[in-house]
Amino acid sequence: MKSTTALSLLQGSTGRGEPAELTYQPSGSTLLRTILGSRTPLRRGGGVGALSPARSTVPPVPLETAVDLQRCATPYGEAAVVRRRFRLDTRHGERCPADLLGRSVDRLLTLTNAAPSCSPDPRRWMFVDTEATGLGGWAGNLAFIMSFGFFEDDMFVIDQCVVRGYDEEAASLHHAASLAGGFDAVVTFNGRSFDAPLLRTRAQMNGVSAVLGDTPHIDLLAASRRTFGHRLTDSRLQTLERDVLGVHRIDDLPGHEVPKAWFEYQHTADARPLLGVLKHNELDVLSLPLLAALLADAADPCPPAGYDTWPIRPSDRLAAHRALARVWSRRAIDAERRDGDLPSALEHARRARRLLEQQPREAPEQRAKVERRIHRLQRKIDRIAA
């Protein structure tokens, strides 16, 4: 039997007067649906360029309906803000925001290597976290949620600036900059590497003022890694929440799905996918003052009242003190070599020694280096005085 040609099949014959076998011949548009998925219908006119998303039978829910949205006027238009308020005794895991207030944070500022001009009053701090469409500070990465937590009277307030579309980004950045400008320090988790460069890039692209500007920065990531890293599998914020702060998130949106939720909102105008992102971001910001309080306690040589209720192990306190000693040692080197300030260098070295003397059986090499530096600085000062 001769091979059947496509033309003979379309003519309904095999070429020998015999009826052709009925064979399903899919059209071009049907093939495209098969390849691209049954949920991607084609508009009239066909072709790849005529693809359009599937229409849901459920009407989209606007963001104004899904959350209590505030509109803040700026020179660049309206900024959309979601405000959440928490009592200071609100429990987040085993802690509450009030734990940071009324506590000495001098050693926390040293542990995080914050600038000397950084305010020691946590009520003057702003806790910042962002959600973006990707990783890094590259030009195409958009911070579509910028959240700012701060103490206000007897409440802890979180303002979430939501970029509902690219045309609202300049207004959101301007509002965020005006909000952050009223505080003396910024507290983040990995903000020096991610949040600050990202916001700076987006502000430059939109021609608005820098969101964080020159505000002193307190980044908790490095201090958390030095203090608790010896007993954790990694130094992610959610790992610290689970294993140190006692926070267990339920039905939390995974971080890698955050960009997808925003793009889906852009695609469908349905705000429901964004609700999980807003909750995820809210928990991130709420954990920052609690983590700062825990690091302050770990670095404090005199445990605060109720210390036994805090999950700080002796190994955590030891790690924090060793990290503090390294900071003071580096500052001694900088004061001597860069600034030529020998008295300050000697004071920094003595502080490092006092910390290491509290752990005589630990870090003998580090102690020996500090002792040699103290003797050398003392000899220099004595020669100058003579």
Order of alpha helices (4+ residues) and beta strands (2+ residues): alpha-alpha-alpha-beta-beta-alpha-beta-beta-beta-alpha-beta-alpha-beta-alpha-alpha-alpha-alpha-alpha-alpha-alpha
